[in-house]
Amino acid sequence: MLAAAEHDDITAKAVMDDFTAVGPFEGIKLCFARLSAELGRVGASVSLAKTVLQVHDDPTEDMLLWAAQQGIHIKKGNVESVGAMIGLDDDESIAFVQGKLAAYEPLLRALADPLLPIALALYYARVCALPKPMYLLRVMPLHITLPLMSEFDTKLRSVITSRLDIPSSLPHTALFSFSQPMKESGVGLVPMELIAASARWSGIVVGACETEFLVEQALDTPLILDRKFTFDTLVDAKVPVTAMAHFDCDTSSDHWMTLPASPAFVLSHYRDANGTTMRHVQHRVSSDLHKHVRAQFLRASDPHTSTRVASCKIRGASAWLTHVSAALSMSDREFEFALRLRCGLPPSSSPPSFPVCPLCRTDIQSDVFHFFSCPKLKRRSLNRRHDAVQNGLARYARSNSCIVSITPKRADSKVPDLRVVMASGAVQVDVSGTHPLAPSIEGKVHGVAGHALVMRENSKTSKYKVFAESQGDTFSPFAIESYGGLGEKALDLVKAISEEGACIDAQSYRFSKQQFMAWLSVTWQRHNYWAFTEWSRLCQSARRG
């Protein structure tokens, strides 16, 4: 900085139109005079009303006199700057962060309003409630923010659970799903407490070049102590540390790990740190944190939970969460049901009072989602779910210039559901749903993502492939799990249809791949809920009869 260039004992930093200088009082006076002069040459000036002389002890007579002459306010203790708090008074910093988090109370009240759809409430909780806390985590000392973020996490989660008719004190299996990223089988309400250290570390990485002189002089300033505390917190959380022998290796090396061998090696470990690096570092550290939490959870989980978590990671299983505009077609009860299914909670807050299904006489005490495999629904709501997907797939293919014929089927039919004609040839398709926790297959798919889909694809291929080939066509099973994940063959077909449509001019009626995946996911979850309500109603009728 020009204003501080002639003073080795002054550190200056400019962010947009904010300027901060740190150093001895005599140097600050000269820096201020130089800055005022330089700004005057370009027709600008210092805003004295927003200028503060920050001191940590009682100001001297010289300071009081100079500040009065310049029209500058003196502040003893902490000072707010660029949305953060600068200073050594922890109580002031804590009060500052509490005030910033308290500003979210109107948003929390809005999220709790029953007139706001749950799909939107969850979306706003993920998107609107996180940016400011994330910024505070990056720029404020970790020992200040960490305890406060735990309280904020609990409050935000309680607001969402209050809308879902589920207890705020969730079972640990459901709490795990709530706190995981959506692509990792979760709901996306990632706790700020969990990623606090990764956010703070990313800020430390970006500012390392400006604080290196403190490291070189071995000064245990509050900033360096915060760096050590953050590093130790991440190490305790099992974030990988680079071996001492390779602390300065290239990031492309197999020896390079997320953390340096020591907090003193930050600058050498993360070369060319900038704003982009900050996001990349935080993402990588957070990924390591989540990976460790998942590994611990799955090691202690029963096969039922492991299978559910693996199924919710399959592509397509999260589309009803990520595509909010499509999810708005779901009622609150449908959305709540889908969340219950994803989190491993019972389908209703009032579980069945009978141990045996009144329709098929199957023991359901250990199978709360029995209706997915109840044979008495296979000609009812489960078939309607199948037909909805079949018709939607046909509409998607036709909108992308494919010729589609739907085959009327009987229970003993040996003909696939659809025949889709593309430029490359015709493919016959059969739609099928499967529940990986069904008692008939659960023992074969323990914790293996997509294994239930592979089994169903193989079954359908054995049944229909010979017939399709006898007609000069290929065959593709279109398998979907109850959690919404699609089989590989189904994904290949969706991609092939999209590429067929891409060969023609874009039409307003064209159903894009993204739109279809969102529609399919939402439709599937809605039909899951309808299957449950029909099963409940039939069970009540059977018990009364």
N, C-alpha and C positions, 0 to 999 in steps of 0.2 A: 504494500500500500504506500502511495506517495506520501501520505500524511505522517506515516511512521517510519519511512525509509531511513531517516538519519538517526534513529534511536534504537540501538540494539536491545534495550531493555523494555521496549514496547511491542506488544503483540496486537495486531489489528486484524479485523475480519469484517468484510462487507457482504451482506446478503440482501439482494435487491436494493431497496433504499434504506436499509438498516445498517448502521456502522457501529462496531464495538471496538474499543481499545482498552487494553489491560496493561498495567505497569505502575511504576512509582508516580506520585503526584506531579513532580516537576516535569517528567516526560509526558504525562497526560496533558498538561497545560500547553506545552510546545506542540504536541500532536493536534490538539484542538485548534490552536491558532493557525497551523499549517493547513488543516482541513478547511477551515473557514475561508482562508485566502484562495485556496485552489478552487473551491466551489464558486466563489465570487467571480473568478475569471470566466466562468461559463454561464454566468447569470443565475446561479443557484445559491441556496443558503441553507444553513443548519436550522432545523426547527427547534428552537430553544424550549418551546413548551413540551416537547417530547424528549428532551435531553436530560439525562440523569447522571450525576456523579455518585457512583456507588462506593461506599466505604464499609469496612467490616468492624471498625472501632469508632469511637467518638471522633468527629471531624476536628481538625486543628483550626486555629485562628486563620491561618493562611488559606485553608480550604474554604472556610466560611466567607472570607472576604472576596476571594476569587469568584466563587459561585454567585455571590450577590452582584458583583460587577458584571458578570456575563449573563445574569438572569437564568441561572441553571439551578434546578432543584437537587438537593443532596438527599440521598437515601441510604440509611444505615441498615445493613442486612441484605436480603435478597431483592432482586429486581427482575421483573418479567421482561423477556426479550424474545422476539420471533416465536411467540407461542409457547415458550418454556420459561422455567425459573432458573436464574443464575444466582448462585450464592451458597453459603455454607450452613445456613440455618435450616436444619432438617424439618423443624416444626412448620416453618413458613412454606417449605416445599410440599410437605404433606397436605397442608391446607389448600395450597394452590391446586394440586392434583384432585383433591376431593371436590373442590369447586368446579373444576372442569367436568368431572364425572357427574356431579349433581345436575349439570345443565342438560343431562339426558333424561331427566325425570318426565318432561312432557312427551318425549318419544316413547318411553316405557308405558306411560298411561295410554298413549294412542295404540300401542301394540296390544294392550289388554282389552281394548274396546271390542266387544263382540260384533260390532258392525263392520269391522275390518276383516276381510277373509283371512283365514289362517295361513293360506299360501303366501299372501302378501306380508303378513306379520312376520313370518319366518324369513322371508326375503329381506325385509327392512332390518330385521335383527342382525342378519349377516352383513349387509351392505352399509347401512346408515349408522349403525351403532359402533362400528369398529375403527374408522379412519382416525378420529381424534385420539382414542386410547392408544392406537398403534404409534402415532406420532410421539405421544408422551413417553411410550416405552423406549423409543429410539433415542430421545434427547435428554431424558431425566435419569438420574442414578437408579440402578436396579433395586437397591435396598429401600428406596422411597416408593417405587411403583408396584413392586411385587405383591406386598400384602393388600394394597388397595384394589388391584386387579382381581384378586380372588373374590373379594366382596362384590365387585361389579359383575363378574361371571355368574355368581350365584343369583344375583338379582335378575339379570337378563334371562337366565334359564328358567327361573321361577315364573316370569311373565309368560313365556312360551308354554310351559307345562300347564299353567292355569287355563290356557285356551284349549288345551287338548284333553281335558278331563282325565289327566294322569297325575299321580302324586309327584310333588316337587322333589321328594327324596327318592330318586329313581334307583332301581337295582343297579349294581355295578355294571352288569352286562348292557343295560339300556343306556346308562351314563356314558359308557365307552362309545356306543354308536352315536349318541348326540354330539360328542366332542371330537369326532373324527372328521376329516375332510370328506366331501361327498364322493370324490373319486376313490376313496379308500373305504367305502362301505358306510360312511357316516352321514349325519344330517347337516354338517357344516358349521355348527356352532362351536368352533374351535376356541377353547378357553384362552383368554389373554394371559392367564397365569402360566399356562404351559409354554407359550411362545415368547414370554416376556424377555427371557435371557437371550434368545436368538435375535429379537428385535434390537435390544440394547447392544448386542455384539456387532450387529451390522452398522450401527451408528459409530461405534468405536473404530471399526475398520475404516470407515470413510474419513474420520478425523485423525487417523493415526499419523499422517505426515505432519500435522500441525502440533502434535503433542509428543513427537519423538524426542525433542530436547529434554523433556521431563524424564523419559526413560534413560537417556544417555547420562543424565546427571544423577541417576538413581534417587530421584526425589519421590518420596511417598506422599504425594499430594492426594487430596480427595479424588481427583480424576483417575490417578493411577491405582488407587485402592479400589475404586469402582471397577476398573478394568480387571483387576485380579479377582474380585468377588464374582464378576460375571463369568470369567473364564472358569473358575472353580465350580460355579453352579452348572455350567454346561458339561464339564468333565464328570461331575457327580451324576448327571443325567445320561451318561454313556455316549456323548457325542465323540466320534473318533478323533484321536489326537495323533499328529504326525510324530514319528520317531525322531529323537534328537539328532540323529545322524543325517536326517533328510529335511531339517527344518527349513532350508532355503531352496528346496527342489521345485521344479517347474510344476504348474498345476496339472499338466497332462501326464505327469509321472504316476505310476501305480503306488509310489510311496507317499504321495501327497494326500493328506487327510483334511477333513474340514477345519480342524483347529490346528494352530501351530504347536510346537513342542512346549512353548512357554508364552505367557502373555506379553513378554518383552519382545517377541519376534513378530508382532502383528504386521509391521510395515513390510518386512521382507517376505512374509508368507502370502500376503494378498497384494500382488503387484498392480499398479495402475488403478487403485481404488477410486471409484467415483459413484455417482448416483445409481448407475446401472449395477455396479458391483454390490452396492448396499442391498438391492433387491435380490440379487443372486445369492449373496452370502446368507441373507435371512431365510431365503427359500431352502437352501441346502441344509442349514443348521436345523430349521424347523422340520424338514424331512427326516433328518437323523433322529430328532426327538420323537416324532410320531412313530418312526420305525421301531425304536426301542420300546415305546409304550405298547405298540401292537404286538411285538414279540412276547413281551411279558404277559399281556392279556391272553394271547392264544395258547401260550404254554400252560396256563392255569385253567383254560376253558374246557368244558365238556364237548364231545363231538357235535352235539346239536348246535351249540353256539358257534363253533368253528365253521360248520357248514353254512350257517346263515350269513356269517361275515364274509366268507368266500363268495357266496352267491351274490351278495350286494355289491361286490366289486366288478362283476361282469358288465361288459359294455351294454348300455341300454337300461340298466337297473336304476340309474340315477336321473334319467331324463325328465321324469315328472317333478323332480326337485329343481333342476337347473333351468328348465324352460318355464318361467313363471307365467307368461301369457297363456300358455296351454293349460297350466295347472289351475288357472282361474275358472275353468269350466268344472272343476271338482267342487262339490259341496264341502263344508267344513267337516262333516262326519266322514265323508269319503277320504279327505286328506288326512284326517286323524287316523283312520283305519290303516292307510298306507304307511304312516309313520310308525304305528304300533307294529305292523308286520316287519318293517325294516329294523326296528330296535329290539325285536324279540319280546315285546310285551303281549299280553293276552289281547285278542281282538276287541274286547269290550271291557269296560270297567265293572260289568256285572257278568262274570263268567258263568257258564252253564252249571246248574245245580245237580245234574245227572252224570254219573260216571260212564254210562254206556249210551252211544248214539241211538235214539229211539227209532231211527230209520233203517239202519243196517246192522244194529246190535253189536257194533265194534266198541271196544274199550277205548275211551278218549281221554283218560286221566293224564296221560303223558303226551297227548297230541292235541293241543288247543286249536290247531288249524286243520282239524280233521276234515272239515268240509271241502278242502281242496282235493281230497282223494275219496270222498264219500261216493259210493257207486250210485246212490239214489239221486245225485245231482247231475249225473252225466248226460241225461236227456233233458236237462232243465237249464239252470244258469250257467253251468260250465260249457254247455253246447252253445249258448248264446254268446259267451265270451269268445269261443272259437270262431263263430260266424262273424262277429264284429271285426276280428282281426282279418279274417279271410276277405271280407268285403272291403275293408280299408286298404289291404294290400293290392287288391284288384284296382281300386280307384287310384292309388299311387302309381301303379304301372301304366294304367291308361293315360294318366295325365302326363306321362313321360314317353308317349308315342308307342307304347307296347299294345299288342292285341291280346286281350285276355278273355278267356272263357271259364266260367265257374261250373263245376260239375255237381249236379244234384246227387246227394249221397244217402245211402242207407247204412244201417249199422254194420252190415256184412260186406260193404263195398270194398272193392280192390282197386278203385280208381282214385288218384290224388284229387285234392280240392280244386286246384287251378291249373290252367295251361297258359303260360305267358310266352308270347312270340316276340322275339327281338330280332334285330338285324343279323345277329350271330347265330340264331337258331331258336328252337323252342325248348322251354324247360317246364316240366310238370312239378307242381309244388303241393306239399301237404302241410297244413298248419297243425301244430300240436303243442299243448301246454303240459308242463310237468312240475311237480312239487318235490324239491330235493329232500325234504324232511318227511315225505310219505313213508310210513313204516315198511312198505314193500321194497324201497330202494335206499333208505337212509344208511343202512349198514354198508352199502357199496360205494357211497360217495363222501364219506367222512372228511370234511375240511378241504376237499379238492374242488377248486373253482371250475365250474363248467362240466363236471363229470356227469351230472344228471342229464345235461343237454346232449353230451356225446352219446350216452346210452340211448336217449330217445331218437337222436338222429340215426344211429345205427339200426335201431328197430324199424324206423320208417323206411330207411333205405332198403332193408331186407324185404320189406313188404311190397314196395312200389317200384323199385328200380327196374326189375325185369320187364314189367308191363310198360313203363315209360320208354325203355329202349326198343321194345317191340313196335312202338309207334314212331320210332325214329327220333325220339326226344331224349333229353337228359332229365335227371330227377334231382330235386333239391328239397330236403326237409326244412321246414320253417319252425324251429323249436323255440319256445319261450318258457323260462322258469316263472314260478309264481311271484318271485321278487322282481321280475321284469327284465332280467338279463336274456340276451339273445344268443343263440348258437352261432358258431362260425359260418355254417352254411347259410343261415338266415342273413347274417351281415354281408356275406358275399353277394347274395341275391339283391339286397337293398342297394348295394354299391353298383352292381351291374345295371339295375334299372335306372339309377341316377345318371350313370354314364350314357345310357341310351337316350335319355332326355336331353343331355348336354350336347348331343350331336345336332339338335335342331335349334331354331331360333327360340329365345325365351318367350314363353307365353304367360299371360296373366293367370291362367288356370293351372299352370304347372305346379305340382306338389313337390317341393324340394325334399332332398334327403333329410335335412335337419327338421323340417316341418313334419315329415312322416314319423321320424323317430320320436319327436315330442308327442304327436298325436297318439302313436301306438302305446307309449309308456303310460300316458294319462288314461287312455281308454282301458288298458289292461288293469290298472289299479282300481278304476271305478267298477269294473266288472268283478274284481275280487271282492269288493265290498258288497255288491249285489248278491254274489254267491253266498256270502256269510249271512246276510239278512234273510235270504230265502231259506237257507238251511235252518236258521233259528226259528223262523215262522213254521216251517214244516215239523220241526221237532216239538214245538208247543202244541201244534194240532194233533200230532201222534200221541203225545202224553195225555191230552184231554180225551182223546178217543179211547 
